Amino acid sequence: MSQSVQVWQVPLAVSEETLRAYEGCLSVDERSRADRFHFPDDRRRYIVARGTLRHLLGRRLEHAPKEIEFCYGEYGKPSIVSDRVAAGDAGNCNFHFNVSHSGELALCALSGHRRVGVDIEKLKSIQRLDSMMERCLSQYELSQVKNEPDQAHAFLQRWTCKEAYLKAIGLGLSQSMQAVEFEISPLKLIRLPQDCASGWQLHPIKNVPESYVGALVTEGEAAVTFSTWQHVG
């Protein structure tokens, strides 16, 4: 099995036939969650992102997509249940992956033995941007963003990097974003809420459309490949 980190860009607009194919490979709890979405477009995006993840994992691990079984960490990070990973024992997962979606685009990162986190955000205006920046950015980062001509863009660049790291360590937004600090140019992590012994690496994702920003964080140095997923059906 390749040890490179594979990052797949996944368009979420699909035909009805493709949507039904992805829905058919979801678990009962995933279909139940999909049905709780109020807006049809939100339901579609969830099904396509989750169905694609199952196909990618199935191909990498040589399992049928429908046979993939997930367990979840304390803060919701998904892991794969296998003969070596008991349900509910996400901390001992032997294959790491992560997924994020925003607007009409998803990113799926498949890593293997190293922890990984990915995040994507569609660029947009942000209500109460100043208060969001005060809560999420360090004073150093805040001073940098204040000097940017497009503060919302600069903020979302930093948000995706912080979110990708917090997803990689399995804490998500349970940890203050101010505890993660990095330099944007050149791109590198400066301060983390956990021991840096794992050698966390921050990777820009440059092949997304201009209306999106994304980031990838890997545990240690890793070769990264970027591809676009071609839908089934």
N, C-alpha and C positions, 0 to 999 in steps of 0.2 A: 504494500500500500504506500503511495506517495506521501512524503512527510511535508510537502509544500502546503501552504495555506491557499485554498481556492476561494476566491470571492466571485460570486455570481450576481450579475445585475438582472433583475427579473421585472419585466413590464407587467403591470397588473390588469391592463385592459385586455380581455379575452372574449372569445365567442361563447355563446350559451352552451354549445357542445363541449368546449374545453372546460368551462366552469363546472358542468355536471361530472366530467371525468375526474376533476380534482376533488369535488365534493364526495365522490364515491370512494375515495381512498382514505377519507378522514375517519377518525375514531368516533365513537358515540359522543364522548364529552366534547370533542372539537365541533361536531355538527350542532350540538346543543348550544355551544358558545356562539357559533355563527348565527343561529336563529335568534339570539338575543339582541343582535344589532338592529337598531331602529331604521337606519337608512340602507336601502338595497346596495348602494355603492360600497358602503363600509363592510357589509356582509361579503360582497364579491371580493374585495381586496384581501380580507382575512382568509377566505377559502383559497384564493390563488396563491397567496404567500405560503400558507401552511401546506397546501398540496404540493407546491413546487419543492419546498423543503423536504417533504417525504420522498419525492422522486430523486432528489439529489443525494439524500442519505442512503436511500435504497440502492442506487447505482454505485455509490462509493463502498458500501458495506455488503453488497451482493445480497440484498433482501428485497422482497416485494414491498412497494411503498406502504401498502395497507398493513403490513406486518410490523412496521416500526412502532415501538411502544415507548412513550415518554414518561419520565418521572420529573419532579420539580423540586428545586432547592427551596430553602426557607423564604427567599425573596422572589420566587417565581421563575428562576432561570431553568430552562428545560435541559434535561439530559436523556440519554437513551438507556432503556432497560434492556439488559442482555443476560446471558448466562452468568456473566461475571459481575453484573451490576444489579443488585436487588432493587425492587421498586422502593422509592423513597430514599435511596442511598445515593443521591446525586453527587455528593462530594467525592465519591470514588469512581466517577465515570471515566472510562478509558478511551472515549472518543469525544472530542469537543467541537462544538459548532455554535453559531449564533445567527440571529435573523433580525432584521429591522425593516419597517416600511413606512413610507410617508407619501402622500399624494398618490400618484399612479406608478410608483417604483418601489421595489424591495431590493435589499441586499442580503444574500445568504453567504456566510463564511463557514467553510468546512476546514477543520484544522488537524484533526487526529489527536496526537498525544499532548499537545500544548493548549493551554487555555487561550480563548480568543473572544473578542467583543467587537461588534460592528454597529454603527449607527448612521442613519441617513435622515435628512430633514429637507423638506421642500421650502425654498426661500419664500418668505411672506412678511408682511408687516406684523409687528408684535405690539399688542396693546400693553400699556404700562411697562414699556421696554426698560425704562430707567430702574424701576423697582425689581424687575427680573434680573438685571445685570448686578444690582447691589446684592441680591441673594445668592447668585451663582458664581460670580467672578471674584478672584482675589483683587486686592488693591492694585497690584502690578498689572493684572490683566485689564482691570477697569480703566486704568490710565491709558492703556494702549487702545482699547476700543473707542474711548471718547475722542481720540484723534483720527478715527477712521471716517471717511466720507459717507459710507453706508454702515451705520452702527448695527442695524439688524443683521446684515450679512456677517459682519465681523463677530457678533455675538453667537450666531448659529454655528459658525466655524468652530468656535471654542466649545459650545454646547455638545456638538457631536463627538468631539475628542474626549471630553469628560465622560459623557454617557457611554461611549465605547469601552473605556477603561472600567467603569463601575459595573458594566454588564459582564466584562471579562472575569472580574473577581467575584461575581455572583451577588453583589450588594445592591445593584441598581440605585434607585433614588432614595434608598434608606440611608445612604451616606451623603453628607453635605458635599455639593459640587465644589465648594470653596476649598475643600481638602485636596483637590486635584488641580495642579497648576502646570502650565507648559509654555514653551516658547513657540510662537507661530512661525517664525522665520529666522533660522532654520527650525523645522518642526521637531520638537523634542519635549519629553516629559521632564519637569523640573522637581515637582513635589507631589508625593503620593500619600494616601492615608495608611498604607501598609508598607512593610519592609520591601525595599527595592531589590532584594537579592535575586528575584526572578528575572531581572533584566528586561522589564517591560519595554516594548518598542511600539512607537506610534507611527502609523503609515497613512499618508494622505490617499484619498481615492479621487483620482483626477479624471476618470473616464465617465463620470456621471454627467448628465445634461447640465447646462449652465444654471438652470433654475433649481438645482439641488446642491447640497454640500454633504459630504460623508467622511467618515474616518474609520480606521481599523486599528485595533490594538492587539498585539500578540505577546505571548509569554516567551521572551527570548527572541533572538534574531531568527527570521524565517524568510524563505523565498516565497513570494506572493504572486499568484497568477490571477488575472482578471478576465472574465468571460461573460458573455450574455446568453441567458437561458432561452432555448427555443421550446415553446410550449408543445405539450402533447395534444393529440386530437385535431 
